[in-house]
Amino acid sequence: EKLNLEGKTNENVQVNEEGIPYVTVEGKTYPPLADGKYDVVIMSTGLQECILAGLLAVRGKKVLQIDRNSYYGGQCASLNLKELYEKNNKAFDKATVEGNFGASREFCVDLVPKLLMANGKLVKMLIQTGVTRYIDFNGIGGSYVYNSGKIYKLPVTPTEALTSSLVRFMQKPKLRSFADFVAKYRHPKRIAGTFSKEDFKQKIIEYYQVHNKDKLTEIDDLLQRFESKREVLISALEEKYGLPVFPDDFPVSFGPGPLGLIIQGSPVPGKAEGPVKGVVGVQRFVKLADGSQGPAEASGKVFPGYYISKVNGQSMVGLEEKAVQTAIVQAERPVEITFTKPVVLPDRSKPDLTNMSMRELFKKYGLDEDTANFIGHAMALHTDDSYLDRSAEETVIACQLYGQSVGRYGQDSPYLYPMYGLSSLPEGFSRLAAIYGGTVMLRTDVDEIITNTKGEAVGVRCGDQVAAADIFIGDASFFPPDKSVKTGQVVRSVCLLKEKIKGTAGDSCQIILPSKHIPGKNHDVYVSEISKSHAVSAKGTFIAIASTTVETANPSAELEAAIKLLGNVQERFDTVTDTYAPATDGKADRCFITRSLDATSHFESAAQDIMRIYRHIFDHDLNLDKKIVEEA
């Protein structure tokens, strides 16, 4: 006798040799694929797919991941020399090839060249999921830009920027002014989208209970009017009432003795139309008797201007200075004081970047075409000039990311690279998913995606076995052709060198060739060089990979400007890959298709794709500031 899923005796439940029940999908019964029933089936072990597998698994989803290949990585696979030659249909003569370049097993050559921005979204995903414990990284030695037939090192400090030959003498003070503006610009913290509808509504209710109890009945109408404009609503509420809707709280424990700070009352910013007219905050820090910092200053998280919101969990918001002082003095030590970052209202005297194009912002600061090109392509990493007519905030935030990434982990560029090649990234996330109960099946092709009468995907069939699920994720190759659209092509050239690229320092680099300096090109060309220091090649051999978006009938010729920079290329492997994007958002048919990796040299667009799919599945954004998995 066998037990059915309700635990009752049922002799009619059919099971396989492992005792796993057969799967019934759309009235037909099949042998189970793995466990047979899952929350999510993910097809491909590419980067986006593996990260999504990890993100969903740690949130309690039961995940099955399938790949037709015998290796991890999909488009992000890393191959040894023998595999590289065979994949490109070149004869691999072991004695000749290894005699020239080194042992095949020492190579991990990426099919797609990508680097990680040190403070970018992908690194944040690695940190918040704890995957960094499985992967080691090394920095990229330098970042360069191609200009009029030469390459120039990109500046990594303001001083370097002002002495760089990339910038004309008369442009340098204007660049300094622009750089100061970028450094000081603070875009609103956009976390409203990371909440589900129910959680967001609860936050607004809690806010109104403090600031406008009489209007609680109007919240449903308010949320409906601002359904797609949450950040606009948040800004309006904070300007009206002067306190944050989503407060950044920093609790600090104080033992016996002085606090090491001076507090004072001050009015809340904005219109102060609610019952809370003022708060008590930090005026300044003072040293303790021994000259050391007090606990709040030493935390590095609290600054003058932050207000005291709680003392031992009791709210201090709206109380006068004397009442707050009394609460602190009378509290037993240690006492926990919670400090909250105040609302920062928009500075009306500064440019409104959301309503200004980047072209207009460059003009406002008097930056010429060459300086603008260097900023837009080499620092903001735009692939073409279409960014000039989009919102300026996009480029300013991208420039901030560049600046925040340079030297973040001691590297002389904004880039990091995983030891042993890019395939270690999807492997790390697959390992995370496995720890949380996920299953991975390599060498398994999908023969059919089974749909119901509504056109919704309900299962996948591999041979005669089926796995049922509610969500299906994968690259376009696993789905029917009508579910994706071709977006273009990318040409890539993997080159093996015996010397590093001339004009560069160190044993690794990235070079951007803006289209402005390549006749006939509208998209930039990228070069990444890595070597033994990243455990991807034998000593004395360098791997350089050039890539660009295809624009002509002769794709390889579009890379020639980059190939000339490489010097004596010992071996070259060219590929042209079609790129695809989903035809719909996937909500209607439960098929969430990842975008093909583009020609850019970094993973920010791939990270955006992951966040897009996450948002469509959960109906709210992925919060990259929230730690999901604690370090072991």
Helices and strands as residue ranges (DSSP letters): E 23-25, E 28-30, E 32-37, E 40-43, H 47-57, E 63-66, G 74-76, E 78-79, H 81-87, H 94-101, G 104-106, E 109-110, E 116-117, H 121-129, G 131-134, E 137-139, E 143-147, E 150-153, H 158-163, G 169-171, H 172-184, G 192-194, H 197-211, G 213-218, H 219-225, H 230-241, E 249-254, E 261-267, E 278-285, H 295-299, E 307-311, E 314-315, H 321-330, E 335-340, G 353-355, H 358-364, H 369-373, I 374-379, G 385-389, H 392-405, E 415-418, H 424-435, E 439-441, E 448-451, E 457-462, E 465-468, E 471-474, G 476-478, G 481-483, E 484-497, E 509-513, G 515-517, E 525-530, G 532-534, E 542-549, G 555-559, H 560-566, E 569-582, E 591-593, H 604-618
